[in-house]
Amino acid sequence: MLASMKTQERKSPRLSREKWLEMAISMMAQDCKSKFNLDSLIDAMPVTKGSFYSHFKNRSDFLLALVEYWDRHDTKSVINVLEELPESLSAEEKLWELTLTIHDLNLNRYEMLIRNLEFEHPETHAAIEKVDRRRIDTLRQLFSEIGFSGTELEVRTRVYVTTISQENTILHILPEEDQMDFRRARHEFFIKP
């Protein structure tokens, strides 16, 4: 009885849907568990199974909500920052600000999880593809303003999107100061013809 009461106390906070998603995506990303057991996820969080079903119809609804959460926090937030930058900044400066924003806010921390979700849960594919198109369109515009066109524009855009979204995976072995040097060198590489 006492153990049951302690479990109930631990599971008692009522989380909003947004907080539920924030905690779930963070926990799943720690181990990059796109294949997950709902019971294990709930056991790791201060929630009950009923809490899950009060926010999500089923597993697919939950997965699509995770993708929407990722989009809001890791894509739309960057686009909003870009839109709020002074018009007097050059496209090159805006690209650098985008790079710093993604780094400073750690907005690529869920990339591996989301990419795994897409492979393992086909129902997420269309939603993730929509986010990727928005990212590509935003970067294509910046590279176009820098002066690139045609195949060069497309290649730079897609390679940049891929590189920056996987930055945590490829830079984590470098000391922080070397990571920033790498970002600066990458930026110069991408803006030069």
C-alpha positions as MATLAB code, in Angstrom:
seq = 'MLASMKTQERKSPRLSREKWLEMAISMMAQDCKSKFNLDSLIDAMPVTKGSFYSHFKNRSDFLLALVEYWDRHDTKSVINVLEELPESLSAEEKLWELTLTIHDLNLNRYEMLIRNLEFEHPETHAAIEKVDRRRIDTLRQLFSEIGFSGTELEVRTRVYVTTISQENTILHILPEEDQMDFRRARHEFFIKP';
ca = [
       0.000    0.000    0.000;
       2.776    2.443    0.936;
       4.705    1.707   -2.296;
       1.505    2.245   -4.267;
       0.946    5.609   -2.579;
       4.541    6.686   -3.293;
       4.160    5.717   -6.949;
       0.888    7.649   -7.104;
       2.557   10.696   -5.497;
       5.403   10.515   -7.999;
       2.912   10.273  -10.862;
       0.483   12.905   -9.611;
       1.416   16.133  -11.466;
      -0.988   16.931  -14.295;
       1.050   17.873  -17.336;
      -0.192   19.950  -20.218;
       0.059   18.377  -23.662;
       3.026   20.663  -24.434;
       4.869   19.688  -21.243;
       4.098   16.016  -21.920;
       5.690   16.312  -25.366;
       8.670   18.258  -24.017;
       9.422   15.598  -21.423;
       8.785   12.677  -23.775;
      10.956   13.946  -26.630;
      13.749   14.783  -24.198;
      13.643   11.324  -22.624;
      13.434    9.553  -25.971;
      16.310   11.602  -27.397;
      18.605   10.771  -24.476;
      18.897    7.214  -25.764;
      17.637    7.995  -29.268;
      14.788    5.558  -28.683;
      12.448    5.898  -31.602;
      11.323    2.328  -30.994;
       9.806    2.724  -27.595;
       7.484    0.934  -25.274;
       4.749    3.248  -24.033;
       4.787    1.661  -20.572;
       8.561    2.205  -20.254;
       8.236    5.819  -21.359;
       5.455    6.468  -18.861;
       7.421    4.720  -16.089;
      10.318    7.113  -16.728;
       8.076   10.178  -16.487;
       6.017   11.576  -13.581;
       2.756   10.689  -15.340;
       0.172    7.957  -15.537;
      -0.967    6.005  -18.561;
      -4.284    7.822  -18.311;
      -2.403   11.077  -18.747;
      -1.119    9.846  -22.106;
      -4.625    9.040  -23.307;
      -6.012   12.342  -22.078;
      -3.646   14.080  -24.534;
      -3.206   11.573  -27.384;
      -5.646    9.257  -29.135;
      -3.050    6.587  -29.796;
       0.618    5.977  -30.577;
       0.384    7.509  -34.077;
      -1.263   10.643  -32.715;
       1.539   10.904  -30.144;
       4.285   10.452  -32.776;
       2.771   13.106  -35.034;
       2.487   15.432  -32.042;
       6.215   14.858  -31.342;
       7.019   15.870  -34.922;
       4.863   18.986  -34.555;
       6.623   19.815  -31.280;
      10.034   19.420  -32.965;
       8.880   21.626  -35.837;
       7.615   24.385  -33.528;
      10.669   24.426  -31.305;
      13.502   23.585  -33.684;
      12.398   24.942  -37.051;
       9.748   27.628  -36.712;
      11.659   29.276  -33.874;
      14.731   29.672  -36.133;
      12.634   31.001  -39.000;
      11.066   33.502  -36.582;
      14.538   34.660  -35.484;
      15.516   35.145  -39.137;
      12.364   37.144  -39.831;
      13.083   39.418  -36.855;
      16.644   40.244  -37.928;
      17.191   43.793  -39.207;
      16.698   44.111  -42.960;
      20.030   45.896  -43.105;
      21.867   42.601  -42.437;
      23.264   40.861  -45.486;
      22.197   37.327  -46.355;
      25.669   36.161  -45.271;
      25.147   37.761  -41.844;
      21.678   36.248  -41.570;
      23.108   32.807  -42.357;
      25.673   33.285  -39.581;
      22.940   34.369  -37.148;
      20.964   31.264  -38.088;
      24.036   29.120  -37.346;
      24.572   30.769  -33.966;
      20.897   30.493  -33.036;
      20.815   26.781  -33.801;
      23.974   26.278  -31.748;
      23.073   28.557  -28.833;
      19.591   27.071  -28.423;
      20.741   23.519  -29.228;
      18.044   23.272  -31.882;
      19.437   20.156  -33.495;
      19.367   17.979  -30.374;
      16.389   15.932  -31.566;
      17.504   15.355  -35.158;
      18.703   11.768  -34.737;
      15.536   10.798  -32.908;
      13.289   12.408  -35.519;
      15.188   10.783  -38.414;
      14.873    7.412  -36.718;
      11.156    8.002  -36.154;
      10.738    8.652  -39.854;
      12.341    5.321  -40.770;
      10.609    3.263  -38.114;
       7.166    4.878  -38.116;
       6.004    5.602  -41.689;
       3.046    7.649  -40.452;
       5.509   10.421  -39.534;
       7.066   10.671  -43.005;
       4.742   13.299  -44.530;
       4.947   15.568  -41.471;
       8.762   15.362  -41.333;
       9.005   15.930  -45.084;
       6.939   19.114  -44.681;
       9.404   20.410  -42.053;
      12.356   19.526  -44.287;
      10.784   21.433  -47.195;
      10.308   24.505  -44.977;
      13.950   24.328  -43.872;
      15.171   23.903  -47.446;
      12.994   26.765  -48.723;
      14.298   29.095  -45.996;
      17.950   28.261  -46.683;
      17.449   28.344  -50.454;
      16.202   31.918  -50.095;
      19.294   32.932  -48.116;
      21.701   31.286  -50.552;
      19.828   32.858  -53.446;
      20.244   36.286  -51.822;
      23.969   35.569  -51.461;
      24.056   35.099  -55.233;
      23.904   31.375  -55.919;
      21.575   29.874  -58.506;
      20.781   26.665  -60.338;
      22.465   23.444  -59.286;
      24.952   25.272  -57.067;
      22.063   26.855  -55.140;
      20.343   23.505  -54.651;
      23.482   21.646  -53.618;
      24.586   24.329  -51.135;
      21.105   24.515  -49.665;
      20.687   20.789  -49.125;
      24.241   20.168  -47.924;
      23.959   23.064  -45.462;
      20.618   21.822  -44.113;
      22.031   18.328  -43.705;
      25.266   19.513  -42.117;
      23.722   21.874  -39.602;
      20.982   19.450  -38.609;
      23.585   16.757  -37.886;
      26.066   19.131  -36.261;
      25.809   17.570  -32.807;
      26.707   14.200  -34.258;
      29.787   15.364  -36.126;
      31.173   18.042  -33.811;
      30.727   16.572  -30.341;
      34.256   15.124  -30.277;
      35.842   18.566  -30.681;
      36.485   20.964  -27.784;
      33.942   23.817  -27.716;
      36.418   26.428  -28.985;
      37.315   24.177  -31.937;
      33.628   23.673  -32.663;
      33.162   27.422  -33.064;
      36.220   27.610  -35.329;
      34.675   24.834  -37.413;
      31.369   26.732  -37.635;
      33.153   29.871  -38.814;
      35.160   27.922  -41.422;
      32.006   26.136  -42.587;
      30.211   29.453  -42.894;
      33.025   30.892  -45.033;
      33.045   27.745  -47.136;
      29.308   28.007  -47.849;
      29.189   31.718  -48.678;
      32.181   31.750  -51.051;
      31.705   30.847  -54.727;
];
